[in-house]
Amino acid sequence: MLPRLFSRVFWVLSRWKLVTTPAPDRATVLIGAPHTSNWDFVLMLAIAWHLGIDIHWLGKKSLFGGWRGPIMRRLGGIPVDRSDPARVVDEVVARLRSGEVFSLVVTPDGTRSGHTHWKSGFYRIARETGMPVTLGYVDRTTMTTGLGPTVELTGDVAADMDRIRAFYADKAGLRPAHRVEPRLREESAEA
C-alpha cells in the first residue's frame, strides 16, 4: 500500500512521464535498459510499485554491506558476487524452480562506459525457467520510461536479440554516452 502511494506521488512530481504497457500477467525477467545511471533504480521502483509488480533485482554485493543491506533486501535486492556470475544465474534459477514467484529485474548493460556487450544472464535465466522477457526502458530524449512488450525467447539468440535491439534502437538512457548496443557475445559464437 505504501509503495503504491509513493509511486503515485513520484509520478505526479517527476519530470519523467510513465508510458507503459500493462504489467505482465505472470512472473517475468524484466530488462532495465539502457541502464546508464544509478537513478534508473528509482525509476524502476516507481514503475514496479505503480503497476503492482513484485520484483527482485540483482545488485553488486557491495550495495548490501552495513546499514544498506536490510534496506536493499527489503526493496527486493539479491546480492551478486561478480567474480562468479554463473553461480548467480544458477541460484536465481533454483529459487524460481523451488516455487518462489517474482519478476526479476536485470540490467544487462551496466552503468559504466566501456562495455561492448550485454551480459547474458537474463537470457539464460529466462530460457532455463521458461519465463518471458519484458522490455523496460528509460529514454532521456522523450523523458519517458516504462515497460514495453513482453516477449517469449525462442532459443535462437540472434533472432531474439534482433527483436530486443529493434525495441531499444531509439532509447537513449539517462546518460546516452554510456549506452551499450543490445548485443550478446553468444551471438558472435552462433554466426
N, C-alpha and C positions, 0 to 999 in steps of 0.2 A: 504494500500500500504506500509506504513512504517513498520507495524508489520511483514509483509512478508519479507521485506528486512532484518530486524533484525534477523528473524529466519534463513534466508539463511546464514548470517554471523556467527550466533551462530553454525550452524551445520558444517560449514567449520572449525571453530576454536576449537570446542569442542572435548574432548576426547571420548565423547559418540557417539554412532552410532545409527542413526534413522533406525529402522527396523519395518515397519508398514504395515498394510493393508490399502487400500484406506479409505478416510473419509466416514463415513456413509452417505447414501443419504437422510436421514431425521433426525430430532431432536432426540437426544438420551440421556440417562443417561450414562455418561462416568465415569466409575470407575477408579480412580487413585490408583494403589496398586502395590506392597507393598509400603505404604506411611510411610517411616521410617525417613525422613529428610525433613526439610523445603526447601532444594534445589530442591526437587521434583516439587515445584511450578514453578521454572524456566524452567524445562524440559517440564512441562505441557503446559506452554505458548508457548514454542518453537514448540512443536508438533502441537498445535491448529493453530498457526499462519502459520506454514508451509503448513498445509493441508487446510487452509481457513475455519476452523470451528468457527462459532460464539458461544462462550462459556460463561456461567456464572458459578460461583463456590461458594461454601459455605465456609465461614471462620468465625472464632470466632470473636465475636463483638469487642473485644479489638483491633483487627487489623485495625478497621475503625475509631479510635479516632484521633483527631487532624489533622495534615497536611497529614497523610497517608490516611484518609478517601476518599477524592476525587480521589486519585490515585488508590486505591483498587477498588472503584466503576467503574472507567474508564476501569480497567482491567477485569471487569465482576463480581466483588465480590458482594455477598449477605451476609450481616452480620447475624450471628446466635447467638441467646441467648440460650446458652447451658442449662439454667435452665428449658426451655420449648421446648424440641426437637419436640414434636408432633405438636406444633403450627408452627414451621418452615416448616415441611413437608406440612401441610395444606396450608400455604401461597404460597409455591412453586407450589403446585398442582393448586391453584386458579389462579396464574399468567399464567400458561400454558393453563389452560382451558379457560382463558379470551381471548386467541388468540395470546399471545406472543409466538414467535418461537425462541427457543435457545436450545442448548445442555447444559446439566448441569453436571459439573464435581463434583463428590462426592468422598471423601476419607474416606471410612467406617472404616478403621482400625486405623487411627491416627498415630502420630509420636512418641508417648511416649511408653516406655516399660511398661509392667504390664497389658495391655489389654488381655483379653482372648477370646473375640468375636468381630466380626464386628458389627457396628451399622446398623440397618435395614432400615434406612430412604430411602436409594437408592432403595431398593426393593419396599417399599410402594409407592414411587413416580412413579416408572416405572409401577407398576400394576394399580395405580389409573389413570394414564394418557394414558396408552396404549403404552408408549414409550419403545423401545428396550433398552438393556443394552450393551454398548460397553466396552470391557475389555482393559483398558490402563495399561501399565506396565513400571516398572523400574527394570532392572536386573544388579546388580553390577558384577556378575560373568562373564557375557559376555560383559559388558559395552554397553548394548543395551537398547533402550527404544522405545516406540511407541504404536500403537493400535493393539490389537488382534481382535478376532472375535466379531461380534455384534450378540447378542442372544435375542430371544423373551422369556420372562418369562412365565411359564405355570400356576403358582399359587401353584404348588407342590414345596414348599420351599426346602425340602431336595434334590429333583432331580435337581432343578435349581442350588442349591449351589454345588451339586456334579460336575456339568459341570463347574462352576466357579472355584472350587477347582482344578480340573484337569488342567485348563489353568495355574493357578498360582503356581502349585506344584513345578516347577523348577525356580521360580522367587525369587530372594533374597532381592531386595531393596538395597538402598544405605547403610543402616546400618542393616545388616542381623540379629543382635541380637534383634532388635525391631520388627521384622516381626511377624505378627499375622496370624494364620491359618484362611482362609476364612470360617468362621462358624458363623451362626446367633443363638441367644438364642432361637428364634422361632423354630428352628429345633428340639431342645430337647422337646419342648412342643408338637410337632407333633408326636413324637415317642410313 
